[in-house]
């Protein structure tokens, strides 16, 4: 891969890395950042090519050693900078705790924690290397961390996503003086191609009485992107689920 141009105007264009970019949320986030004028590096385990020259696609597994360096390196080689990382990739397995297997743990911890660590470490390093610094990391969590539901067994999801919530606050504090913001969007039940069915039970989990749509998630992420004084925030976008029932 080679840089598109040495034109200073080109190098001034902001660049976002989106993980899980082939999913319902991730692909919508790619579109949203393009609409904001960003070039985008879109990555997933099997990422189709894009006809848009301002979208670089990278197929890789977030749990593999060195994946963060590969993805961020591709971003730097093609576009010359990294401004934002959206950690959209995630895994949820809904099982009673005693039925969870070692393989379940390895999968969830691998994607939700190891994947976050691999890419975020390299992305923050790239942000720090740029003259003037600055940047933004956005994570995706679940409001079940704050408001467990006995009908929704989610110990492994809470274990990993709760860790992301804690890391969000820590990293926001650690890198505030470098102008790097870190935030998390905490979701309810989102209607996506993998979870397309709207049922009364799923809608009832949210006090607002409907399932969450992908557009609700995208609006929250783009708000955080443009909210330059917001960092360390766990933004609940869950129809009131975290407030209780």
Steps between C-alpha positions, in 0.01 A plus 500: 500500500620851426383841615234650277677833479760724665267796457475685837125533453476122467713441811278740696192284438398322819510122510286256699560130558181295546520141625216256443431706190308231313228480767175691521637763737854505362401549138265783597780664697724484193235686302455756776870584516519532124208742524704696755780523243735244653700244312429161654690180565232231526603169649347165588593134468364490145468852367381546141678751280360851464464698180551821700868607477461664840410166664787257554378151592712266710410137571657380824417325828506733799624230736817428301831632633617803305158579353494851645833585342382362165173692494648828624802454275269465201320819603825691533637371170185585306381818670790616718313544829244360746251730672224271622455134589153350539519159666177365354597131492351296781364158594203409720409149612187476712541194724455429869837548665553133589435399138770728360796307366871579485450553126224753569728688737790498254278630219334779698813610683699475179279732295361729771822550698800377304367655179440830677849490649676404176353774283461775760861478615628549147242765410576711806870468420433637152295787644785587737752500215320769301609863537243666722372166625133452573259226410195305606425139596140380516407163650173305488365357825167374635272647763465151649827585676312761704153347506514117498187311405430158652338396171812588302803295612804701400782447750773478235369801311487698825847382598651625176286805428526611862875491449462728198299746710777509760773533237307786337523711814862408566620573148301823484688616807837364389495672161294814564811717505586368153162607364382142453141435606362156588127429522262204497149453365301260720219334307174318551367237257582619150312386192765387252518237223619257771214597732223609262187386680300755697308323776292642786746347747803667343322834466386481864861489621515870419275740691446694176325188372687423179816329384806707435577576137845523341434868430465559877851362548648697211348826627664445839841423350494802270388718792800385703729556202396863481469563876854621558455555876363151572739228613486209742126476432293180507212622286193284553304470177256236615148639511527549876606142575787605727262719702297196606149370437 
